[in-house]
């Protein structure tokens, strides 16, 4: 699944009680929350209460954020390779406007550090602007791999009718940009004056533009979820254009330096005089 599909980065998280979930009733509450967010087919839920129970019992991360005693967000992650160093966050969902998404990620980071882990990974839809900003700016994570059609066809209300391309976000927990983000200082990438756009919009549709510059800007639509409902053909065109440009750049060894609210993804091509993207 994807992380934070409801824009859980808004709000400051004040007044939330974030804790690990331990009993079957709490896991069932998390399932109901995820159902309310994704509206999946009953046979295709992001995760079941039984699996959460097993993961928790085996020492993995299953947590919830409570507001006034009611569950406002939940997150499930499992230990991953490299063994003893990484946690993979499979699903996080949060109600908007409460700061539950940010509170859960900071709790997840503290949990991982307490166990000697140094990174957390997760996937997210590269077309969802608010998630790109949340993950790369507010958390200081890095987008390190483009994964086309990663989950195959998905039938929930948010992803249905689209292809499940994902970016792999890697959160290096003690990196300076992450430490700053944890203090409430979002990471804002430099956009050089000589940066060029990798996508143009022609007749209302995104069109890849050959770009020989060191820094390439890859735009995304304002609200791809609304676009899927109103104009699925245009949403599909954005999917394929971003896959071609952003996915192609990463396959060539380029680095995503960050996400700018106006310019989109700021991507640095490799080169002897290239910028580090840090």
KENUNU-34390 format. One record per residue (C-alpha): y, x, z; residue in three letters. Coordinates in pm, 1 decimal. Example, Ala and Ser with C-alpha at 12.3 -4.5 7.8 and 13.67 -1.06 7.14 Angstrom:
BEGIN
PT,yy,xx,zz,res
PT,-450.0,1230.0,780.0,ALA $
PT,-106.0,1367.0,714.0,SER $
***
This chain:
BEGIN
PT,yy,xx,zz,res
PT,0.0,0.0,0.0,UNK $
PT,367.1,93.5,2.4,UNK $
PT,588.4,175.2,294.7,UNK $
PT,877.5,-40.1,416.3,UNK $
PT,894.2,-293.5,137.5,UNK $
PT,1133.0,-520.0,325.8,UNK $
PT,1414.7,-274.1,375.0,UNK $
PT,1319.9,-193.8,731.7,UNK $
PT,1575.1,86.7,738.7,UNK $
PT,1863.6,-142.6,822.6,UNK $
PT,1983.9,-175.9,1180.4,UNK $
PT,1971.8,89.5,1449.2,UNK $
PT,1646.6,-9.5,1620.6,UNK $
PT,1819.6,-68.2,1952.7,UNK $
PT,1638.0,-301.5,2189.0,UNK $
PT,1301.5,-253.3,2017.7,UNK $
PT,982.8,-171.1,2207.3,UNK $
PT,763.9,49.6,1986.8,UNK $
PT,411.0,114.4,2108.8,UNK $
PT,55.5,164.6,1993.9,UNK $
PT,-153.1,-149.3,1941.8,UNK $
PT,-478.2,-163.4,2134.4,UNK $
PT,-646.0,-505.3,2130.7,UNK $
PT,-772.9,-747.9,1868.6,UNK $
PT,-495.1,-1000.6,1931.0,UNK $
PT,-229.9,-739.2,1855.4,UNK $
PT,-408.5,-636.3,1535.5,UNK $
PT,-425.4,-1001.2,1428.6,UNK $
PT,-51.7,-1031.5,1491.8,UNK $
PT,1.8,-731.9,1262.5,UNK $
PT,-209.5,-893.7,990.0,UNK $
PT,1.2,-1210.5,1013.4,UNK $
PT,319.3,-1002.7,988.7,UNK $
PT,192.5,-823.8,678.6,UNK $
PT,88.9,-1158.3,528.6,UNK $
PT,442.9,-1288.3,583.0,UNK $
PT,587.0,-981.1,407.6,UNK $
PT,351.6,-937.5,110.6,UNK $
PT,199.5,-1288.7,75.9,UNK $
PT,-126.3,-1138.1,-52.0,UNK $
PT,-432.2,-1318.6,-175.1,UNK $
PT,-642.5,-1382.7,141.2,UNK $
PT,-917.8,-1162.5,1.4,UNK $
PT,-683.3,-875.4,-80.6,UNK $
PT,-483.6,-806.4,236.4,UNK $
PT,-321.2,-464.3,285.1,UNK $
PT,-547.3,-411.3,587.0,UNK $
PT,-765.1,-618.5,817.6,UNK $
PT,-763.2,-653.0,1195.1,UNK $
PT,-1116.9,-510.8,1203.9,UNK $
PT,-1014.0,-195.3,1019.2,UNK $
PT,-709.7,-150.9,1243.8,UNK $
PT,-940.2,-180.3,1543.5,UNK $
PT,-1172.2,87.4,1402.9,UNK $
PT,-887.2,322.7,1310.7,UNK $
PT,-723.3,286.2,1651.2,UNK $
PT,-1050.3,342.0,1836.1,UNK $
PT,-1114.4,656.5,1629.8,UNK $
PT,-781.0,806.3,1736.3,UNK $
PT,-559.9,716.1,1441.9,UNK $
PT,-211.9,563.6,1444.5,UNK $
PT,-168.6,187.0,1474.9,UNK $
PT,164.3,77.4,1620.6,UNK $
PT,402.3,-213.9,1640.5,UNK $
PT,774.4,-263.5,1702.6,UNK $
PT,857.5,-562.0,1924.4,UNK $
PT,1187.1,-742.6,1953.0,UNK $
PT,1209.9,-986.0,2241.8,UNK $
PT,832.4,-983.6,2272.1,UNK $
PT,777.2,-1070.9,1905.5,UNK $
PT,634.7,-831.3,1648.6,UNK $
PT,907.4,-719.0,1406.7,UNK $
PT,720.1,-436.1,1234.5,UNK $
PT,385.9,-258.4,1227.3,UNK $
PT,244.5,63.2,1086.1,UNK $
PT,-105.0,199.3,1024.3,UNK $
PT,-180.7,565.4,947.7,UNK $
PT,-487.1,787.6,951.6,UNK $
PT,-549.9,1158.8,990.1,UNK $
PT,-564.9,1334.7,653.8,UNK $
PT,-608.9,1668.6,480.5,UNK $
PT,-524.5,1939.9,559.3,UNK $
PT,-728.3,1866.5,868.8,UNK $
PT,-535.7,1914.3,1190.3,UNK $
PT,-200.0,1917.1,1014.1,UNK $
PT,-139.6,1587.8,834.0,UNK $
PT,-121.4,1213.1,885.8,UNK $
PT,-122.2,965.5,595.5,UNK $
PT,69.0,644.7,657.6,UNK $
PT,-114.1,372.2,465.1,UNK $
PT,102.5,69.0,533.9,UNK $
PT,426.9,-4.3,715.2,UNK $
PT,596.7,-340.8,703.0,UNK $
PT,909.4,-448.3,887.5,UNK $
PT,1129.4,-753.6,899.6,UNK $
PT,1477.5,-679.3,761.8,UNK $
PT,1789.9,-624.4,966.4,UNK $
PT,1628.0,-513.6,1290.8,UNK $
PT,1583.5,-139.0,1245.6,UNK $
PT,1209.6,-176.2,1303.2,UNK $
PT,1119.0,39.2,1003.7,UNK $
PT,1323.5,334.7,1126.7,UNK $
PT,1204.6,290.0,1485.5,UNK $
PT,841.6,291.0,1370.3,UNK $
PT,884.5,603.9,1158.2,UNK $
PT,1051.1,794.7,1441.6,UNK $
PT,774.0,683.1,1677.4,UNK $
PT,515.7,788.3,1418.7,UNK $
PT,681.9,1130.0,1388.3,UNK $
PT,678.7,1182.5,1765.7,UNK $
PT,312.5,1073.5,1779.7,UNK $
PT,220.6,1324.8,1509.4,UNK $
PT,411.5,1612.5,1668.1,UNK $
PT,243.1,1546.8,2003.0,UNK $
PT,-90.5,1604.4,1826.8,UNK $
PT,15.3,1927.7,1657.1,UNK $
PT,59.3,1776.2,1310.4,UNK $
PT,336.8,1903.8,1085.7,UNK $
PT,355.6,1649.0,805.8,UNK $
PT,323.2,1280.3,729.7,UNK $
PT,264.8,1145.8,379.8,UNK $
PT,294.4,797.8,233.4,UNK $
PT,350.1,630.3,-100.8,UNK $
PT,626.4,400.0,-217.3,UNK $
PT,735.5,228.0,-537.2,UNK $
PT,987.9,460.0,-707.4,UNK $
PT,1173.5,160.9,-853.4,UNK $
PT,1261.5,6.3,-516.3,UNK $
PT,1608.4,147.1,-455.5,UNK $
PT,1637.5,68.7,-83.7,UNK $
PT,1303.7,235.7,-9.9,UNK $
PT,1398.7,545.6,-207.6,UNK $
PT,1719.9,573.4,-5.4,UNK $
PT,1540.9,505.1,322.2,UNK $
PT,1262.9,757.3,262.4,UNK $
PT,1456.9,1042.0,102.1,UNK $
PT,1801.1,1003.6,262.0,UNK $
PT,1759.0,831.6,596.9,UNK $
PT,1430.3,1005.4,683.6,UNK $
PT,1478.4,1328.4,488.5,UNK $
PT,1134.3,1310.6,327.9,UNK $
PT,1061.3,1470.5,-9.0,UNK $
PT,914.2,1297.4,-316.1,UNK $
PT,654.0,1546.8,-432.4,UNK $
PT,417.2,1371.6,-675.0,UNK $
PT,432.1,1084.8,-925.2,UNK $
PT,118.7,869.3,-913.9,UNK $
PT,91.3,625.5,-1208.9,UNK $
PT,-97.6,298.2,-1146.9,UNK $
PT,-208.4,441.3,-812.7,UNK $
PT,-358.5,121.8,-667.8,UNK $
PT,-450.2,-49.1,-994.0,UNK $
PT,-360.1,-416.7,-1028.8,UNK $
PT,-208.5,-573.8,-716.5,UNK $
PT,-192.5,-950.0,-663.9,UNK $
PT,52.7,-988.6,-375.7,UNK $
PT,382.4,-1172.5,-419.2,UNK $
PT,588.4,-851.7,-435.5,UNK $
PT,380.8,-641.0,-678.7,UNK $
PT,207.9,-901.7,-897.6,UNK $
PT,263.9,-860.8,-1270.0,UNK $
PT,366.6,-496.7,-1243.1,UNK $
PT,186.6,-163.8,-1246.4,UNK $
PT,143.1,11.9,-912.7,UNK $
PT,315.1,344.2,-985.8,UNK $
PT,397.7,528.7,-664.5,UNK $
PT,577.9,838.4,-546.7,UNK $
PT,410.3,1048.1,-279.7,UNK $
PT,661.4,1104.9,0.6,UNK $
PT,597.9,1408.8,218.8,UNK $
PT,773.2,1427.0,554.1,UNK $
PT,779.5,1788.1,673.7,UNK $
PT,836.9,1702.0,1037.4,UNK $
PT,1020.4,2013.8,1151.7,UNK $
PT,1218.9,2083.9,835.8,UNK $
PT,1596.8,2110.8,899.1,UNK $
PT,1678.4,1807.3,685.7,UNK $
PT,1423.8,1600.6,880.4,UNK $
PT,1554.9,1721.2,1215.7,UNK $
PT,1904.6,1620.5,1105.0,UNK $
PT,1781.7,1281.1,985.6,UNK $
PT,1611.9,1223.0,1320.6,UNK $
PT,1954.3,1277.6,1480.4,UNK $
PT,2098.7,1006.7,1258.0,UNK $
PT,2236.1,1238.1,987.6,UNK $
PT,2099.0,1121.3,648.8,UNK $
PT,2024.6,1377.9,381.0,UNK $
PT,2273.1,1353.9,92.3,UNK $
PT,2180.6,1567.6,-210.4,UNK $
PT,2439.8,1760.7,-405.9,UNK $
PT,2506.9,1612.7,-750.2,UNK $
PT,2635.7,1903.1,-962.4,UNK $
PT,2916.6,1841.6,-1208.6,UNK $
PT,2688.8,1946.0,-1496.4,UNK $
PT,2410.4,1701.0,-1407.1,UNK $
PT,2304.2,1472.4,-1692.9,UNK $
PT,2150.8,1125.8,-1697.9,UNK $
PT,1786.6,1110.7,-1800.8,UNK $
PT,1802.9,737.9,-1874.3,UNK $
PT,2052.6,537.0,-2074.0,UNK $
PT,2073.4,157.5,-2094.6,UNK $
PT,2069.0,31.8,-2455.0,UNK $
PT,2080.3,-340.4,-2531.7,UNK $
PT,2008.1,-404.8,-2164.0,UNK $
PT,1693.9,-189.5,-2158.0,UNK $
PT,1644.7,159.4,-2009.5,UNK $
PT,1593.3,430.6,-2268.0,UNK $
PT,1490.9,791.8,-2194.0,UNK $
PT,1745.1,1050.0,-2305.9,UNK $
PT,1642.6,1407.8,-2391.1,UNK $
PT,1808.5,1622.6,-2127.7,UNK $
PT,1816.8,1999.3,-2134.3,UNK $
PT,2029.8,2038.1,-1822.8,UNK $
PT,1904.3,2196.2,-1500.8,UNK $
PT,1983.0,1880.0,-1300.2,UNK $
PT,1867.3,1542.6,-1430.8,UNK $
PT,1964.4,1207.7,-1277.3,UNK $
PT,1705.6,930.9,-1297.1,UNK $
PT,1847.5,583.8,-1237.9,UNK $
PT,1654.8,284.3,-1106.1,UNK $
PT,1744.7,-87.7,-1128.6,UNK $
PT,1956.3,-248.5,-859.2,UNK $
PT,1679.8,-486.7,-747.1,UNK $
PT,1350.2,-447.3,-927.4,UNK $
PT,1180.6,-720.6,-723.0,UNK $
PT,1434.7,-980.5,-837.3,UNK $
PT,1413.0,-839.4,-1190.2,UNK $
PT,1034.9,-887.6,-1195.7,UNK $
PT,1084.7,-1255.9,-1122.9,UNK $
PT,1378.5,-1314.2,-1358.2,UNK $
PT,1294.7,-1083.3,-1649.4,UNK $
PT,946.9,-927.0,-1627.8,UNK $
PT,980.3,-760.4,-1969.2,UNK $
PT,1288.0,-566.6,-1860.6,UNK $
PT,1122.9,-477.2,-1529.2,UNK $
PT,825.4,-344.8,-1725.4,UNK $
PT,1057.1,-140.3,-1945.4,UNK $
PT,1209.5,18.8,-1634.3,UNK $
PT,860.7,99.8,-1504.0,UNK $
PT,761.5,280.8,-1820.3,UNK $
PT,1095.5,459.1,-1861.2,UNK $
PT,1098.7,592.3,-1504.4,UNK $
PT,733.3,692.4,-1538.8,UNK $
PT,815.4,884.8,-1855.5,UNK $
PT,1126.7,1058.8,-1723.7,UNK $
PT,1067.5,1107.2,-1350.6,UNK $
PT,691.1,1140.8,-1382.2,UNK $
PT,733.1,1380.4,-1673.6,UNK $
PT,980.9,1598.6,-1487.3,UNK $
PT,756.4,1625.7,-1181.3,UNK $
PT,457.1,1707.9,-1402.9,UNK $
PT,663.1,1994.0,-1547.2,UNK $
PT,722.9,2136.2,-1199.3,UNK $
PT,1067.7,1990.4,-1129.6,UNK $
PT,1169.4,1902.6,-772.7,UNK $
PT,1329.6,1584.2,-648.6,UNK $
PT,1629.2,1712.4,-453.5,UNK $
PT,1700.5,1370.1,-307.8,UNK $
PT,1828.0,1021.8,-383.0,UNK $
PT,2192.0,933.3,-443.4,UNK $
PT,2292.9,567.3,-409.1,UNK $
PT,2496.7,576.8,-730.5,UNK $
PT,2314.1,833.2,-943.9,UNK $
PT,1952.4,763.9,-845.6,UNK $
PT,1698.8,1044.2,-816.1,UNK $
PT,1852.2,1391.3,-833.5,UNK $
PT,1591.5,1613.0,-1000.1,UNK $
PT,1611.6,1990.6,-1032.7,UNK $
PT,1424.0,2162.5,-1312.6,UNK $
PT,1257.5,2494.6,-1230.1,UNK $
PT,1415.7,2812.7,-1351.1,UNK $
PT,1502.5,3166.0,-1237.6,UNK $
PT,1854.0,3055.2,-1144.7,UNK $
PT,1756.2,2704.5,-1038.2,UNK $
PT,1878.5,2535.4,-728.9,UNK $
PT,1626.5,2496.4,-449.4,UNK $
PT,1664.3,2119.1,-411.3,UNK $
PT,1689.7,2162.7,-36.1,UNK $
***
